Every structure is written in structure tokens, then in C-alpha cells.
Amino acid sequence: MALHFLKRDRSVGRLPLIMSAESNSTCPVCKTAEVVCGKWTLLLIRDLAEGSARFCELERSLEGISPRTLSLRLRALEEEGIVERHTYPEVPPRVEYALTAKGKALVPLVEDMRSYGMRWLLGDAADARQPAAV
């Protein structure tokens, strides 16, 4: 039984066997995953947590992302109210992206993922998972 199919039944404190499609639409974990689980999304939030950034800075930071994909991800995050776009009336035009309050609320999630990765995937625990050489 996979965890993503489980939701705590608050009335009795037990986990039902399978969630319906209808309950997925009201599950806060499912709704959050819909927003943040797009490729590059959490990395964009990670980079913008340090402060506002220009498109080219984000593109350099996210090695391997295409300009089109970056543009689409930023637009989607704007529509969700996670990122705001500031355009400055200069020549050449300058555009900066920053996290909104809603976006800043996701930073602890990114920090928890960083801690998990350091503890379980990159540190001594990751080495302990590797079979010993014979």
C-alpha cells in the first residue's frame, strides 16, 4: 500500500485503504504536490528564496533548463501566486522574479528536503546503504 493513497480519517484516527479521486481534490498534500512537483519548480523556489533574480541568473543557476521551460515554469508559478514578476521601465528592459508570501511559505519545505538529502542521500547514511565491496 503506497503512502500517496492514504489519508488520515480524522473522525476515527485510522487510515482508509484507498483515497477516491474526489478526496484527492480535497487532500492538502495532493494539492500541494500538484503545485510543487513540476520539474524545476522546487529548484526555482530554492533559488528565489535567496532573493529576487533575473531570468538569465535563474537560467545559469538551473543548469540544463531550456529558456522555454524556465519561462513556462515561471509563468505557472506566477499564476499560482508563488512568484511575482517585476518589470522595470529601463532600456534595455529589466525583469526580476521574486517569491510572494505564498512562495516564501514553501521555503521550509525546500529546507526540509535539503536536510533529508544531506542526512539520507549524500551523507554517511547514503554510504551505509551501499553494499560493502568484497
Secondary structure per residue as TSV (DSSP state, phi and psi in degrees):
chain	resnum	aa	ss	phi	psi
A	1	M	-	360.0	121.1
A	2	A	-	-81.9	146.2
A	3	L	G	-64.8	-30.2
A	4	H	G	-70.4	-8.7
A	5	F	G	-94.0	-2.1
A	6	L	-	-104.6	143.3
A	7	K	-	-143.5	134.9
A	8	R	-	-69.1	130.0
A	9	D	B	-86.5	104.7
A	10	R	T	-66.2	-26.1
A	11	S	T	-70.5	-33.5
A	12	V	T	-122.2	-5.3
A	13	G	T	75.9	13.7
A	14	R	B	-109.4	162.5
A	15	L	-	-97.8	124.8
A	16	P	-	-71.3	163.7
A	17	L	S	-70.1	-49.6
A	18	I	-	-138.9	139.6
A	19	M	-	-86.7	144.3
A	20	S	-	-84.6	166.1
A	21	A	H	-60.1	-35.4
A	22	E	H	-65.5	-41.8
A	23	S	H	-71.7	-26.6
A	24	N	H	-61.5	-35.8
A	25	S	T	-71.2	-16.3
A	26	T	T	-109.7	-1.3
A	27	C	-	-80.2	122.3
A	28	P	H	-63.5	-31.7
A	29	V	H	-67.5	-44.2
A	30	C	H	-63.6	-43.3
A	31	K	H	-64.7	-40.4
A	32	T	H	-66.2	-42.4
A	33	A	H	-61.0	-37.1
A	34	E	H	-58.7	-34.2
A	35	V	H	-83.1	-46.9
A	36	V	H	-96.5	-9.6
A	37	C	-	-89.2	4.4
A	38	G	S	-67.8	145.0
A	39	K	T	-57.1	135.3
A	40	W	T	81.8	-15.7
A	41	T	H	-60.1	-51.4
A	42	L	H	-66.2	-31.6
A	43	L	H	-71.0	-35.0
A	44	L	H	-63.9	-44.2
A	45	I	H	-62.7	-41.9
A	46	R	H	-56.6	-48.1
A	47	D	H	-69.0	-39.5
A	48	L	H	-75.8	-15.3
A	49	A	T	-64.2	-23.8
A	50	E	T	-80.6	-10.9
A	51	G	S	135.6	178.3
A	52	S	-	-65.9	154.3
A	53	A	E	-147.2	151.8
A	54	R	E	-85.5	161.7
A	55	F	H	-54.2	-48.1
A	56	C	H	-65.0	-32.1
A	57	E	H	-67.4	-41.8
A	58	L	H	-65.8	-40.6
A	59	E	H	-61.8	-41.8
A	60	R	H	-67.3	-39.7
A	61	S	H	-67.6	-35.9
A	62	L	S	-98.6	73.4
A	63	E	T	-55.3	125.3
A	64	G	T	103.0	-12.5
A	65	I	-	-81.5	137.8
A	66	S	-	-83.0	154.3
A	67	P	H	-57.3	-38.2
A	68	R	H	-63.4	-46.4
A	69	T	H	-63.3	-43.6
A	70	L	H	-59.8	-44.5
A	71	S	H	-61.3	-43.8
A	72	L	H	-65.0	-43.0
A	73	R	H	-64.5	-44.3
A	74	L	H	-62.7	-41.4
A	75	R	H	-63.3	-42.6
A	76	A	H	-64.4	-40.0
A	77	L	H	-69.5	-32.1
A	78	E	H	-63.5	-45.8
A	79	E	H	-62.5	-31.7
A	80	E	T	-80.8	-7.8
A	81	G	T	79.5	20.5
A	82	I	S	-93.9	-33.4
A	83	V	E	-123.6	143.6
A	84	E	E	-119.1	147.1
A	85	R	E	-109.2	126.8
A	86	H	E	-112.7	122.2
A	87	T	E	-107.5	127.9
A	88	Y	E	-103.7	132.7
A	89	P	-	-77.0	74.9
A	90	E	-	-125.9	168.3
A	91	V	S	-121.3	117.5
A	92	P	S	-70.3	158.8
A	93	P	-	-60.2	142.1
A	94	R	E	-117.7	131.4
A	95	V	E	-124.9	131.4
A	96	E	E	-125.2	148.7
A	97	Y	E	-115.8	142.4
A	98	A	E	-145.7	157.2
A	99	L	E	-76.8	141.5
A	100	T	-	-83.9	-179.2
A	101	A	H	-60.0	-39.6
A	102	K	H	-62.9	-39.4
A	103	G	H	-69.2	-40.2
A	104	K	H	-64.0	-27.3
A	105	A	T	-67.4	-17.5
A	106	L	T	-87.0	-12.1
A	107	V	H	-60.2	-42.0
A	108	P	H	-59.4	-32.9
A	109	L	H	-62.4	-44.0
A	110	V	H	-64.7	-41.6
A	111	E	H	-63.3	-41.2
A	112	D	H	-63.1	-38.6
A	113	M	H	-65.9	-38.3
A	114	R	H	-62.4	-45.4
A	115	S	H	-62.9	-43.7
A	116	Y	H	-60.7	-46.8
A	117	G	I	-61.7	-41.4
A	118	M	I	-66.0	-40.4
A	119	R	I	-76.8	-45.6
A	120	W	I	-104.8	-19.9
A	121	L	I	-115.5	-27.9
A	122	L	I	-114.7	-19.6
A	123	G	S	-93.5	-153.8
A	124	D	H	-62.5	-33.1
A	125	A	H	-63.8	-36.2
A	126	A	H	-65.8	-38.8
A	127	D	H	-66.1	-35.3
A	128	A	H	-67.6	-24.7
A	129	R	H	-75.6	-21.0
A	130	Q	S	-74.5	136.4
A	131	P	-	-66.2	144.4
A	132	A	-	-69.3	141.3
A	133	A	-	-72.5	139.5
A	134	V	-	-101.0	360.0
